[in-house]
């Protein structure tokens, strides 16, 4: 009989840094890296967003592993957690989240103050920081555009983890100054019309779809593909406490340098597959 998980526990995301990562997963991300590098070679910008059509499809884990595999190929990579509603990159890499993108864009802190350097060799990470009251406006602001323009001078690739496209417009606000979007979908689970809706939204906003990554692919057939070692069950907390839906009771954290780390307040969060 399985033990009931304690309230507040958080299931770890499987990344390429885990010693138990299956060979197929590593090889799949190497293939993804090759395809992504080729796609970006046709673009003026080397900044891309990783998103999904709906919640809980593995986009944050995919963003993290994509950044890791690029760094392992000796590229200088920056991973930005721009999911200013439900960030998880600080949990994936076990980083503090008192400062981050939100405090940087609001002028409370400098880039140097929010940067986590060399999380692994060649990979820097900027976490989300305190959840702001106006995520879409922040990501679509001139401050974000100027920031990415300046950072592009120092990094070979910039990977941005963004919220699901069909739920909020955050990702769409950045399309005018990034190379494009990589969409993540679950094989056999993500509705085709939901995925098509996300693609149509990007195209309507004159953005570019760089490709689609399938997660939770069944390896039982022996075919060459990848699947996380275990998949995650997503609780309703994501929909009703995330701020993606119409939750009038959701309370964003005030942008204050002295704010307590929001990670400590995630008392109801149990399962994560972002």
DOVEX-678136 format. One line per 8 residues: their letters; for each residue x, y, z of N, C-alpha, C. Coordinates in steps of 0.1 Angstrom, whole numbers. Each point is the difference from the previous one (the first is absolute). Layout:
a	X:Y:Z:X:Y:Z:X:Y:Z ~ ...
end
This chain:
xxxxxxxx	9:-12:0:-9:12:0:9:12:0 ~ -3:9:-9:8:12:-1:-3:10:11 ~ 10:7:5:-2:10:11:-6:13:-6 ~ -9:5:8:-6:13:-5:11:11:1 ~ 0:8:-10:10:10:-1:-3:12:10 ~ 9:5:7:-2:10:10:-4:13:-8 ~ -8:8:7:-4:13:-6:12:9:-1 ~ 2:6:-11:11:9:-2:12:-6:-7
xxxxxxxx	0:-13:-2:11:-7:-7:-1:3:-15 ~ 11:0:-6:1:3:-14:8:-11:-8 ~ -6:-6:-9:6:-10:-8:11:6:-9 ~ 11:-6:-1:12:5:-7:-2:-2:-15 ~ 3:10:-8:0:-1:-14:12:-8:-5 ~ -1:-8:-9:11:-8:-5:7:8:-11 ~ 13:3:3:8:7:-10:12:-8:-4 ~ 8:5:-9:11:-8:-5:11:0:10
xxxxxxxx	-1:7:11:10:0:11:-2:-11:9 ~ -12:-7:-1:-3:-11:8:8:-13:-5 ~ 6:-6:9:8:-12:-4:-8:-12:-5 ~ -13:1:3:-9:-11:-4:-7:3:-13 ~ 4:10:-7:-7:4:-12:2:-12:-11 ~ -10:-5:-6:1:-10:-10:8:5:-12 ~ 7:-10:-6:8:4:-12:-8:6:-11 ~ -13:-5:-2:-8:5:-10:-4:15:2
xxxxxxxx	-1:4:13:-3:14:3:11:9:-4 ~ 12:-4:4:12:8:-4:2:1:-15 ~ -2:-11:-7:2:1:-14:-11:8:-7 ~ -12:-1:5:-11:8:-5:2:15:1 ~ 6:4:11:3:14:2:12:5:-8 ~ 9:-9:-3:11:3:-9:-5:2:-14 ~ -10:-8:-4:-7:2:-13:-7:13:0 ~ -7:3:10:-8:12:1:10:12:-1
xxxxxxxx	12:-1:7:10:11:-1:4:2:-14 ~ 3:-11:-7:5:1:-14:-11:7:-9 ~ -12:-4:2:-11:6:-8:-2:15:4 ~ 1:3:12:-2:13:5:11:10:-5 ~ 12:-5:1:12:8:-5:-2:3:-15 ~ -4:-10:-8:-3:2:-14:-11:10:-2 ~ -11:-1:7:-11:9:-2:4:14:4 ~ 8:2:10:4:13:4:10:6:-9
xxxxxxxx	8:-9:-7:10:5:-10:-7:8:-11 ~ -13:-2:-2:-7:8:-10:-6:13:5 ~ 2:2:13:-6:12:6:11:10:4 ~ -4:13:1:9:10:4:2:0:15 ~ -10:-5:7:0:-1:15:3:-14:5 ~ 7:-1:11:2:-14:6:-8:-1:13 ~ -11:8:1:-8:0:12:-13:-8:-4 ~ -4:-10:8:-12:-7:-3:-8:-3:13
xxxxxxxx	-13:-1:-2:-9:-4:11:-4:-14:0 ~ -1:-7:11:-5:-13:1:-14:1:7 ~ -10:-4:-7:-13:1:6:-9:-13:-3 ~ -12:1:2:-9:-11:-3:-14:6:-2 ~ -9:-8:-5:-14:5:-2:-8:0:13 ~ 2:-10:8:-7:-1:13:10:-2:11 ~ -6:-1:12:9:-2:12:4:-14:2 ~ 11:-3:7:4:-13:4:4:-9:-12
xxxxxxxx	8:6:-10:4:-8:-11:15:-2:-1 ~ 7:5:10:15:-2:1:8:10:-6 ~ -5:13:-2:8:10:-6:11:5:8 ~ -1:1:13:11:5:9:11:-10:0 ~ -3:-13:1:10:-10:0:7:-1:-13 ~ -7:2:-11:6:0:-13:9:12:-2 ~ -4:12:5:8:12:-1:13:-2:8 ~ -1:-6:12:12:-2:8:10:-10:-7
xxxxxxxx	-6:-11:-5:9:-10:-7:6:5:-13 ~ -8:9:-7:5:5:-12:12:10:3 ~ -1:8:11:11:8:4:12:-8:4 ~ -3:-10:7:12:-9:5:7:-6:-12 ~ -7:-5:-9:7:-7:-11:7:10:-9 ~ -5:12:-2:7:10:-7:13:4:7 ~ -1:1:13:12:4:8:10:-11:0 ~ -4:-13:-1:9:-11:0:7:-1:-14
xxxxxxxx	-5:7:-10:7:1:-13:9:13:0 ~ 3:5:11:9:12:2:-5:13:-5 ~ -13:1:-2:-6:13:-3:-3:7:13 ~ 1:13:0:-3:8:12:-15:3:0 ~ -7:-5:10:-15:0:0:-5:7:12 ~ -11:7:-2:-8:6:11:-14:-5:0 ~ -4:-6:11:-14:-4:2:-8:10:8 ~ -11:5:-5:-8:10:7:-13:-6:4
xxxxxxxx	-4:0:12:-13:-4:4:-10:12:-1 ~ -7:0:-11:-9:11:-3:-15:-4:2 ~ -1:-11:7:-14:-4:4:-2:7:13 ~ -5:12:-1:-1:9:12:-13:-3:7 ~ -6:-11:-2:-12:-4:7:2:-13:8 ~ 7:-9:-6:3:-13:7:14:-4:-4 ~ 10:6:6:14:-3:-3:4:-13:7 ~ 9:-7:-7:6:-12:6:15:-2:-3
xxxxxxxx	6:8:-8:14:-2:-3:9:1:13 ~ -4:8:9:8:1:13:-1:-13:7 ~ -11:-8:-1:-2:-13:6:8:-10:-7 ~ 0:0:-13:7:-9:-8:15:0:3 ~ 6:12:1:14:2:2:3:3:14 ~ -10:0:9:2:2:15:7:13:2 ~ -6:11:-5:5:14:2:-10:8:8 ~ 6:11:6:-9:9:8:-8:8:-10
xxxxxxxx	-12:5:4:-8:7:-9:-5:13:6 ~ 7:6:9:-4:13:6:2:11:-10 ~ 10:-1:-9:2:9:-11:-1:-7:-13 ~ -3:7:-11:-1:-6:-13:-5:9:-10 ~ -6:-5:-11:-4:8:-11:-9:11:3 ~ -10:-3:9:-10:10:4:7:12:6 ~ 9:-2:9:7:11:7:10:7:-9 ~ 5:-7:-10:9:6:-10:-8:9:-9
xxxxxxxx	-11:-4:-5:-8:8:-10:-6:12:7 ~ -3:-2:13:-6:11:7:10:10:6 ~ 13:-2:-3:10:9:4:5:-1:15 ~ -4:-11:7:4:-1:14:14:-6:1 ~ 4:-8:-10:13:-6:1:7:0:-14 ~ 13:-1:0:8:-1:-12:1:-14:-5 ~ 4:-1:-13:1:-14:-5:10:-8:8 ~ 11:6:4:10:-7:7:-5:-5:13
xxxxxxxx	-9:7:6:-6:-4:13:-9:-12:-1 ~ -7:-1:-11:-10:-11:-2:6:-12:-7 ~ 12:1:-6:5:-10:-8:6:-11:9 ~ -3:-13:-3:6:-12:6:11:-5:-11 ~ 12:3:3:11:-3:-10:4:-15:1 ~ 3:-6:-11:6:-13:-1:-7:-10:9 ~ -13:-1:-1:-8:-10:7:6:-14:-4 ~ 3:-1:-13:9:-10:-5:10:7:-9
xxxxxxxx	11:-5:-4:9:7:-9:-8:4:-13 ~ 2:13:-3:-6:7:-11:-15:3:1 ~ -6:-3:11:-14:3:2:-3:9:11 ~ -6:12:-3:-4:10:10:-15:-1:1 ~ -6:3:11:-14:0:2:-5:12:7 ~ -11:6:-5:-7:11:6:-14:-6:4 ~ -3:0:13:-13:-5:5:-10:10:-2 ~ -13:-3:3:-11:9:-1:0:11:10
xxxxxxxx	3:-3:12:-1:10:11:-14:1:5 ~ -3:10:9:-14:1:5:-10:2:-11 ~ -12:-7:1:-10:1:-10:-6:14:-1 ~ 1:6:-12:-5:14:-1:-15:0:-3 ~ -6:12:1:-15:1:-3:-2:2:-15 ~ 10:2:-8:-2:3:-14:10:-7:-9 ~ -1:-14:0:10:-8:-8:0:4:-15 ~ -11:0:-6:0:3:-15:6:13:-3
xxxxxxxx	-3:10:7:5:14:-2:15:0:2 ~ 5:-7:10:14:-1:2:8:-6:-12 ~ -5:-12:-4:6:-7:-11:0:7:-13 ~ -11:8:-2:-1:7:-13:6:14:1 ~ 6:4:11:5:13:1:13:3:-7 ~ 3:13:-2:13:3:-6:12:-4:9 ~ -2:-1:13:11:-5:9:4:-14:-4 ~ -10:-8:-3:3:-14:-4:6:-1:-13
xxxxxxxx	-4:8:-9:6:0:-14:15:5:1 ~ 2:11:7:14:5:2:9:-10:7 ~ -6:-7:10:8:-10:8:4:-11:-9 ~ -9:-6:-8:4:-11:-9:9:5:-11 ~ -1:12:-5:9:5:-10:14:1:6 ~ 1:5:12:14:1:6:6:-14:4 ~ -9:-9:5:5:-13:4:5:-8:-12 ~ -7:2:-11:4:-7:-13:14:3:-4
xxxxxxxx	6:10:5:14:3:-3:10:-8:7 ~ -5:-7:11:9:-7:9:-3:-15:0 ~ -12:-4:-5:-3:-14:1:-3:-6:-14 ~ 4:-12:-2:-2:-7:-13:-15:-3:-2 ~ -6:-4:11:-15:-3:-1:-6:4:13 ~ -13:5:-1:-8:4:11:-13:-8:0 ~ -2:-8:10:-13:-9:0:-9:7:10 ~ -12:2:-4:-10:7:9:-12:-10:3
xxxxxxxx	-2:-3:12:-11:-9:5:-12:9:1 ~ -11:-2:-7:-11:9:0:-13:-8:3 ~ -11:7:4:-12:-7:3:-7:-6:-12 ~ -10:-8:2:-8:-6:-11:-7:10:-8 ~ 1:-1:-13:-5:10:-9:-15:1:0 ~ -7:-11:1:-15:0:0:-6:6:12 ~ 8:2:11:-6:4:12:3:15:3 ~ 12:4:-3:3:15:2:8:4:-13
xxxxxxxx	0:14:-1:7:5:-12:15:4:2 ~ 5:-4:11:14:4:3:10:-3:-11 ~ 0:-12:-5:9:-4:-10:-1:8:-13 ~ -13:3:-3:-2:7:-13:5:14:1 ~ 1:6:12:5:14:1:14:1:-4 ~ 8:-11:0:14:1:-2:4:-4:-14 ~ -10:-4:-8:3:-6:-14:8:10:-9 ~ -3:12:2:7:10:-9:15:2:2
xxxxxxxx	5:-5:11:15:1:2:6:-13:4 ~ -5:-11:-4:6:-13:2:0:-8:-13 ~ 8:-10:-1:1:-8:-13:-13:-8:-2 ~ -6:-5:10:-12:-8:-1:-3:-8:12 ~ -9:-9:-2:-5:-8:12:1:-15:-3 ~ 5:-8:10:-1:-14:-1:-11:-5:9 ~ -10:-7:-6:-12:-4:7:2:-14:5 ~ -4:-3:13:1:-13:6:-14:-6:1
xxxxxxxx	-2:-12:-4:-13:-7:1:2:-14:5 ~ -10:-6:6:1:-14:5:-6:-9:-11 ~ 8:-10:-4:-5:-9:-10:-12:-8:5 ~ -11:0:-9:-12:-7:4:-9:7:10 ~ 4:12:5:-7:6:10:-4:15:-3 ~ 9:7:-6:-3:14:-3:-10:0:-12 ~ -12:7:2:-10:0:-11:6:7:-12 ~ -2:-6:-12:5:6:-12:-6:14:-2
xxxxxxxx	-12:2:3:-6:14:-2:7:10:10 ~ 4:-4:11:7:9:10:14:3:-6 ~ 7:-10:-5:13:3:-6:-2:9:-12 ~ -10:-3:-9:-2:9:-11:-3:14:4 ~ -8:1:10:-4:14:5:13:8:4 ~ 9:-7:7:12:7:4:9:4:-12 ~ 0:-9:-10:8:3:-12:-6:12:-8 ~ -14:-1:0:-7:11:-7:2:14:7
xxxxxxxx	1:-1:13:2:12:8:14:6:-2 ~ 10:-8:-1:13:4:-3:1:6:-14 ~ -6:-7:-10:0:5:-14:-7:13:-1 ~ -12:1:7:-8:12:-1:8:12:6 ~ 8:-2:10:9:10:6:13:2:-8 ~ 0:-6:-12:12:1:-9:13:-5:7 ~ -2:-11:8:12:-6:6:3:-13:-8 ~ 10:-7:4:5:-12:-7:0:-12:9
xxxxxxxx	-5:-11:-5:0:-13:7:13:-7:-4 ~ 9:-2:9:13:-7:-4:-1:-15:0 ~ -10:-5:7:-3:-14:0:-9:-4:12 ~ -3:-13:0:-8:-6:11:7:-12:6 ~ 1:0:13:6:-11:7:-10:-8:7 ~ 0:-13:-2:-9:-9:6:6:-6:13 ~ -8:1:11:5:-6:12:-9:-12:4 ~ 5:-8:10:-7:-12:4:-2:-10:-11
xxxxxxxx	9:-1:-9:-1:-10:-11:2:-14:5 ~ -8:-9:-4:1:-14:5:12:-7:-6 ~ 9:-5:9:12:-6:-5:-2:-16:0 ~ -12:-4:3:-2:-15:1:2:-7:-13 ~ -2:8:-11:1:-6:-13:14:-2:-4 ~ 9:6:7:15:-1:-3:4:10:-11 ~ -9:8:-4:4:10:-10:9:11:7 ~ 7:7:-9:9:10:5:-8:13:3
xxxxxxxx	-2:3:12:-7:12:4:3:3:14 ~ -6:9:6:3:3:14:-13:1:9 ~ 2:-4:12:-11:2:10:7:3:13 ~ -6:8:8:5:2:14:-1:-13:7 ~ 9:-3:9:0:-12:8:-13:-3:7 ~ -6:11:4:-13:-1:6:-8:13:-4 ~ -12:-1:-2:-8:12:-3:-7:5:12 ~ -4:12:0:-5:6:12:-15:3:-1
xxxxxxxx	-7:-2:11:-14:3:0:-1:15:5 ~ -8:8:-7:-1:14:3:-13:2:8 ~ 1:6:11:-11:3:9:-8:12:-5 ~ -12:2:5:-8:11:-5:5:13:5 ~ 10:0:9:7:12:5:5:9:-11 ~ 4:-7:-11:6:7:-11:-11:9:-7 ~ -12:-5:-1:-10:7:-7:-6:11:8 ~ -2:-2:13:-7:9:9:9:9:8
xxxxxxxx	12:-4:2:9:8:8:11:6:-7 ~ 1:-3:-13:11:5:-8:-2:14:-5 ~ -12:4:-2:-3:13:-6:-1:-1:-15 ~ 0:-12:-5:-2:-2:-14:-15:1:-3 ~ -8:-4:9:-15:0:-2:-6:12:5 ~ -13:0:3:-7:11:5:-2:0:15 ~ 11:-1:7:0:-1:14:1:14:6 ~ -11:4:5:0:14:6:7:0:14
xxxxxxxx	2:-12:5:7:0:14:15:-1:-1 ~ 5:-2:-12:15:-1:-1:6:13:3 ~ 10:-1:9:6:12:5:15:0:-4 ~ 4:9:-9:14:1:-4:9:5:11 ~ 12:-4:1:9:5:10:5:14:-4 ~ 0:9:9:4:14:-2:15:0:-4 ~ 4:9:-9:13:1:-4:8:9:10 ~ 6:-7:9:7:6:11:13:-8:2
xxxxxxxx	12:7:0:12:-7:2:1:-8:13 ~ -9:3:10:1:-7:13:-10:-11:0 ~ -8:-2:-11:-10:-11:0:6:-13:4 ~ -7:-8:8:4:-13:3:0:-9:-13 ~ 9:-9:-1:1:-8:-11:-13:-7:-3 ~ -6:2:-11:-13:-6:-3:0:-15:0 ~ 11:-6:-2:1:-14:0:-5:-6:14 ~ 3:8:10:-4:-5:14:-15:0:2
xxxxxxxx	-8:7:-9:-14:1:1:-8:-10:-8 ~ 8:-9:-7:-7:-10:-9:-4:-12:9 ~ -10:3:9:-3:-11:10:-9:-10:-6 ~ -8:3:-11:-10:-9:-6:5:-7:-12 ~ 12:4:-5:5:-5:-12:6:-14:2 ~ -5:-10:-7:5:-13:2:7:-6:-13 ~ -6:0:-11:5:-6:-12:3:11:-11 ~ 11:-1:-6:3:10:-10:5:-6:-13
xx	-6:4:-11:5:-4:-13:-3:12:-9 ~ 8:10:0:-3:12:-6:6:1:-14
end
